[in-house]
Amino acid sequence: MRTPRTGLVAVTALLAAAVPATASAAADPLARYTSQQIAWSDCAFKTADGAKPAQCAEITVPRDWANPAAGVDLKVSISRVAATGARQGALLVNPGGPGGQGTSLAGQLAGLEPTVNAQYDFIGMDPRGTGREGSSDKGFQCQVPTDRLPEGTTLDARDRSAASIAAHQAKPRAIAEACQSDALAPYITTWQTTHDMDLIRTLLGEQQLNYLGYSYGTWLGAKYASLFPGHAGKIVLDSSVNFEGRLQADFEAFPVIDQRQFDDVYVPWLARQFPDQLGKSPAAVKQEYEQVRAYYAAHGVSPDAFDQFFVGNGSKLQWLLGALVFTQGAAALDGTKPAPPEDLAADLDAESRAAFGVPAADLTTAEVAAATPDYAPVSGTRYAVACGDQPTRSASWYRHLSDRQGPADPLYGWAYGLSEACGYWSEAPQHELPDLPASVASHVLVVQGEFDPQTGYEQAHAAARAAGVPLISVADAPFHGQYAINGNPCVDGLVNTFLTENSRLASTTCPGVPLPGEDEVHPVAGPVGHPAGGVATEVHDALSHLRQTVQDLIHTLNTGR
């Protein structure tokens, strides 16, 4: 293990110590990076409705911050939406992943939170390995030989035969081997990216870098603050992993938190919204689920692929997509036509057109099967970070995890342990990632939804407790990402006050907002409990569509596993 660094100054000192005595004393091995001038220009991506237009630029970073002279330099895209009022500083934003492009996020969040943008430049970033948003450059993609991938539409992780298990394990093994065969993989890590972030801070001329990160972005932000505590400003970590523990533990908990959200929140919602089609009780809906799952399996959609519509169900759009697929299958099975509830009909139709290219009334099993690919390009950044940041478990360990999780959490428990590429990762981490120091904890805030199916509440609670930082819990909230993108005035108000007025409350609980198509919250027993203040009223305004778009982006980035 290499010694953890605390800043670009530390890297410079280390490198300078290795320079021969005959070299110039003034030589700075990082000067060609820290002396760059940012050349802002138009961005390659289209500005979303409601978002603020941004300027973009590319900066040059060393492939390896531990040895800048070795290897070919990399390019990192950044964006900026300048503060509109009395400026406090720069706020770097990250949507998660790992592997998420974030340059468009700056303008989207600036549009959603103009009071914060009045005081902060919003800075976006396409982290190393992710390419350039809006262009043809998709970054580090693993070249997986397709002849090594399982074929057919019958994959079902519930099948525990030797042939089924071998077929399931073929894909993660091929992914891990393909990603590690790329010479870039060892340099696409959180440690390297945090150093890119501090270079951005330097080039912006900022003494401190403020930060807002979602999902994996919470890990990235916490590790930046840990490695560069003197340069970390206000840090907001939304939908958090346990940044004081193992990153991979968050992924290992997916089956448990997916099943909890599915059983306790999503299935009861389906029973309330689609009683005549899917069943009037949660038990009836789950029975119908099994029948529809089998129906799709006989019509070109594997059981694994069907389950995936409901795994990581962390956005309103994904909820609607799952409902579309479920109700279409139920209607086809019964020989009836889906009859969506009036309050959801327009949204379901829009989602059907976006996902399948046809109106909801015309959606058939064939369209669902055609839109369910057997294989998609693999983000090398996602695996290089998730598997390369810390030591990994073995494939055998993950196989046994599957055996343990499957009976209790069948939605994803059988499949997850057989599909984890990190089990086949062979390279050891090159750098330590320290825990959050006490000097930084005073300006960190964590936000977490109670039934988030992509970063579990227990993960965020454990991190906040270990680090000694306050946690905003959002009762009954089932989506991934809370601040600015859920229309929850309690959450947005508390975070905005922290950022703009430098005021941070102790840990508190915000009430959740109603689920899609409903005007009241249906409380569910869970780890948070219920706030005495009642129910928050969701904000519906001209920015509602943008909130939904950003929420779905954050959700989608964390399903790339």
N, C-alpha and C positions, 0 to 999 in steps of 0.2 A: 504494500500500500504506500502510495506517496503521501507526503504530509499535506493536510488541507491548507489552502491558501486563504488569506483574509482580504485580498484586494489586488488590483493591478500593480499597486506599489510593491506588494510582497513578491509578485511574479517578477517584476523588474529587478528587485534586489537579488533574487535568487539567480537570475540570468546574468546580472552584472558580475556577481561573484565568480562566475565561471569564465569571464573574459580574461585572457592572458594579461599579465602586467604591462606588456608592451603596447596594449591597445589604449586608445584614448580614454582618459578617465571620464570624459563627458559622454561616451558612447551610451546610447539608450536603445536596447534591443527592441523596445516597443514604440519607438518614436514614429516609425512610418505608419503605425496604426493610430496612435493618439494625436498625431498632427494632421489627420485628415480634415478636410472641410466638407460639411454636409451640403450637397447640392440638391435642394428641394425642387421637385417638378410634378407634373401631373401623375396620377396613379394609373396603373393598368386596369384596375377593377372599376366597375360601375358603382356609383354612389346609390345606395338603396333609398327608397322613399322615406323621408323623415330623418335620414342620417345627415350629418354635416359633411360637406366636402373636405377631403384631406389632401395634403401634399405628401409625396413619397420620395424616397431616396434609397440608394444602396450604399452600404458601407463595407469595407474590407476587414475581415478578421483572420487571424492565423488559424490554420487547420488545428493546431495543437497549442493551446496557451502555455503548456508546460515546456514547449520547445518551438517557439515561433519561427525559427529559421528552417525547420524541417517541413517538407511537404508544400503543396500548392495552397495558396490562400483561398478562403471561401468568401462568398458574398452573402450579406444578410440585408433583406429589405426592411425598411422602417417607414412609418407614416406619422404625420402630425396634424392635429387640429388645434390651432393656437387658442389660448385663453382669450375670452372676450371682455374681461374686466380686470380688476385688481389681481394680478397674477401671484399665486403662491409658489408654483413650481411645475414640475412635469409629473404626469401620472401614466406609467406604463401599464398597458392592459394585455391580458393573455386569455384566450378562450379555452385552453386545455389541450387534451389529446392523450398522450404525447403525439405531436405531429401536426398540430393545428396551426394553420396560417392565421395571423391576427392583424394584418395591416388594415383591413376594412373595419375591424371591430372598434378602432379608435373613433371613427366618424359616427358609427352606430350608437355607441354609448354616449358620445358627446351630444348627439341629438336627443337621446332619451333622458339625459341628466344635464340640462343646460345650466343649472345653478352651480354644478361642480365644474363644468367647462368654463364658467366665468372666471374661475380662480386657477384652473390648471390647463396646461397644454396636455391634450390626450395623445399619447404616443402608442402606436401599434407596432407590431414586429412579426415578421415571418421567421421563426427561429431557424437556426442552422439545420439544414437537411430538409426543410419544407418547401423550398422553391420560392416562387414569386407569385403572389396572389393576383389573379386576373390575367396571367400569362400562360404560355404553354409549359413553363417550367414547373413541374410537380415535385421537384426535389428528389430525395433519395428513395428510389423504388427498388424493392428486392426482385430480382429476376428469377422467379420460381419456375422450374420446369413443369409444365402442365402434365406431362406423362407420369409425374410422381404423385399426382393428386387423385383422390378417389373419384370414381365416376358413378353416374346413375342418380336416381331420385328416391332412393330407398333408405338413405342414412337415418338411423334412429339410435341415439345414444342409449336408449333404454335397453336395446339389444346388447346383452353382455357376452355374447359369443366371442371366441377368440378372433374370428374373422372380422366382426364388427369393430372390436376394439383396435385391431391392427389398421383397419381402414380409417378410423377416426384419427389415429396417431400419425398417419402418413403425412397429413397436411402440416401440422405444427413442426414436425421434423424437417420437412422440405423447406418451410419458411425460415426456420432458424439457420439451417445450413446455407441457404441462399443469401440471407442478410449478412451473415458473418463472413461470407466469401468476398464481400465488397470491402475494399481497403478503407472506405470512409467510415465504416461502422464504429470503430473504436473512438472516433472523435465526435460522435453524435450522442452526447450525454448531457445531463443536467449540469454537471460541473463546468463543462465547456460553455454551455449556453449562459450560465450566470456570469461568466467573464465577458461574453458578448454584451450582456446587459450593462455591465459596469463600463464597458467601452462606450456604449450609447450615452450613458450618463456623462461621461467625460466629454464626449463630442458635443453634447447639448450645453455644456458649461454649467452643469448643476452640481451643487455640493451633495445633495441627497436625491435619491430616486424614490418617488412614491409608486405604489403598485396596487393593482386590482387584478386578481387571477381567479379563474373558475376551474374546478375539477383538477386535472393534473397541474393546472396553473397554480394551484395552492402549494403543491410540492415545490414547483419551480420558484415561486415567490419566497417561500419559507427558507429554501436553501440559498437564495440570493442574500436574504437578510442574515443568514448564519455565516456565510462566507465573507460578506462585506458589511458587517454590522455598523461600521462608522458611516456608511453611505446609504443606509436604509432609512427611508422616511416613513410615512404612514403606509401600512400594509393591510389590505383587505383580502381575506381568503374565503371565497364563497364556494360552498359544496365541496368540503375539504376532505382530502385523504388524511391519514395520520402521519403528518410530516415529522413527527418525533419517532416514528417506527420504520417499518418496511413499506416501500411503495407497492411491492407486489402483494402485500397483505390486503390492499384494497381490492385488487382484482380477485383474489381468492375468496373474498366475501360476497362477490356478485351473486352467486346462487342463493345465498341466505336472504339478502336484501331484495333481490328480484322476487323471490317467492313471497316474502312478507308483503310487498306492495301489491303483487298480483292477488293474493288471497284476501288481504284485509281492506284494500282500497279499490283496485281496478275491477275485480269480479263483482263486488257489491254495487259499484257504479253501473256496470253492464246490466245487472238485474233491475236497477231502477230505470235505466234509459231504454232497455230493449226487452221488457218482460215477456211480450208475446212471441218474440223470435228466439230468445236465448234462455228464458226461464225466469220465473218470478222470485227465485231465491238464489243466493250464492251457490248452494249445493246443486241446484238444477242447472245453473250456468256451467259449473265445472263438469257436470255429466255431459252436457251438450258439447263442451270443449273437446272431450275425448272422442265423441262421435264425429265431429267436424274434422278433427285432426286425422282420423282414419279415412274420412272421405277425401280430403286433399291428398293423402298419401296414394290413393288409388287414381288420382287425376294429375300426377306430375309434380306435386309439391312434397318434398320429403318431410317426414315428421320433424327432423331437426330444423328445416327451413321454416316450417309452420311455427314452431316454438319461438324462433328468433323474432317473429313479429311482436312478441310480448316480452322479450328479454331486454333489459335496459330501457324500460318504457318511460323515459324521462322527460318527455315534452308533450304538449297538448296535441301537436300534429301527429306524433307517434301513437298517442291514445286513439286518435281518430282513424289512423291507418289500421291499427289492430282491430278496431270495431268494424271497419269496412270488410276486412278479410274474413273475420269471424261471421258476421251477419250474412255475407254473400255465400259462404260455405253452408251455413245453416239453411238458407233459403233454397240453395241448390239441392241439398239433402232432402228437404221436405217438399220440393216442387212448388215453392211459393215465391213471392217477390218481396224483397226487403222493404220494410216500411219505417224509415228513420223518423225519430221524434222531430217535431217541428223546429225546436230550438237548435237542433244539430244538423238539419237537412242541408243547409247551404254550405256549412263547413265540411261536411262529409263529401258533398259533391265536388267542392274545390280540391279536396285532398285526393279524391279518386282521379280527377283530371290531371293533377300534378304527378301522382305516383304511377298511374296506369294508362293515362292518355285517353280515358273515356269517362263520360258522366257516371255518377254512382248508379243510376238506374240501368246502365248498360254493362256494368261490370260483371264478368263471368269468371269461372274457375280458370279458364284458359288464359285470360289476361293476367290473373294472379301468377299462374305458373310461368308465363313468358317473362314476367318482370322479376322473377326470383332466380338470379344467376347462380350457377354452381361455383363460380370463382370470380374474384375481383382483384385488381392490382393491389399489391401489398406495400404499405408504407414502411420503409426501412426505419424511418425516424421513430415510429411508434415502438418497434421492437428493440432497436438499439438503445433507446432510453429505458424502457420498462425492464428489459433484461440485463442491461449493461450498467445501470446505476449502482446496483448492490448485488451481493452473491445470490444466486438463484437456487430453487429447489430442483430435485431431479425429476425426470419423466416418471420414474417409478413412484415417487412421492405424490405427484399429481394424479397418477392412476389410482392410487389408494384414496386420495381426496375425493375423486369421483365416486368411488364405492361408498364412501361415508356420506357424501352430500346428496347423492341421488335419491335414496328412499325418502328423506325428509323434504327435499327441495327439488322435485322432479322437473320443474320448468327448465332449469339450467344446470342443476346439480349433477346429472349424469354426464352432460356434455362438456362442462367447463374443464374439468381435470384432464379430459382426453384431448383438449384443443389448445392447451397452453404451450406456446412455442418456447417460453422461457425454460421449460423443462429440458430442452435440448441445447440450451445456450452453453457454450464451453469456455468462453473467454472470461477471465476474472476482471472485476472492476479495477480501474487504474487510479481512482481518487476517492478519498473519504468525503462524505457529506455530513458535516456536523449537525448537532441539534441546535435549536434556536437559543441564543444566549440571553441571559436575563436582561442585559442592557437594551435589547431590542423589543422584548415582550411588552414594554409599556406603550408601544405604538403599533400593536397588531390587533386586528379584530377578525373573528371567525364567524361565518354565517352558514347555517345548515338547516335544510328541510328534514322533517321527521321521517318521512317515508321515501326519501330519495333512493331510487333503485340502482344508482350508479356510483355514488359515494355514500356509504352507510352512515347513519347518524352516530353510531358508536365510534366510528373512526374519527369523526370531527370532534366529538366530545372528549375522546382520549387524548387527542393532540392538544386541544385547548387546555385541558386539565394539566397535562404534563408540562406544557410551556408556561402555564400561569397567565393565560390571556382570556378575555371574556368571549363568550359564545352567544350569538343571537340564534336561538332555536325558533323554528317556524312550525307551529303545531299543525298536524294533519296535512302538511305540504308534501305532495308526491312527486314533484318535478325536480329536475336537475338544473340548478341555477336559480337563485332567488333575487338578488339585488338588481334592480333596474329592469328586469325582464318578466316579472310576474304581476306587475300592477299592484303590489302590496304596499300600501302607504306606510305601514308600520316599519317594515324592513327598509324601504327607501329612505324614510325620514331619519332613522337611526344612523344609517351609513353616511348619508349626506351631512348630518351634523358632525360626525367624526371627521370627515374629510374637510369640511369648510369652516367649522368652528373649533376644531381641535378638542372636541368634547366626546369622551367615550364613557358610556355607562358600564356598570358591572353586567355580568351575564343576565340575560333577560329572555323572555319568550314572547314572540309576536303571534297573534292569531293567523290562521291560514285564510285563504280566499276560496270561494266556491269552485267546484270542479266544472269542466265544460258542460254547458247546457243546464246548469243548476244555479239557483240564486241563494242557496244557503249551504253551510258547511255541515257535513255529516260526520261528527266526531268519531274517531277510532282510537281504541286503547293502544298506546304505544310507549316508546321510551321517554317522550317529552311530557305527557300530560296535557292539560288544557288551561290556557291562560284565563285569568279572571276577567279580563277585559272584553271577552266575547269574540266576535268574528269581524275580521277586516272586510271592508267592501272593496272589491277589485276595481281599479281604475280602468274605465273604458273611454278612450279618446282617439284622436287621429293617429296616435303612436302605437295603438294596440297591435296592429299588424307587424310593425317593426319589432316590438317586444317578442312576439311569437316567432318571428324569423330568427332573432338572435338566440332565443331559448332553444330552438330546434338545431341551430348550428352547434351550440355547446353540447347538447345531448348527442348529436351525431358524431362529433369528434371523439367522444368517450365510448362509442360502440365499436371502434376499430380495433377489435381484439381477436 
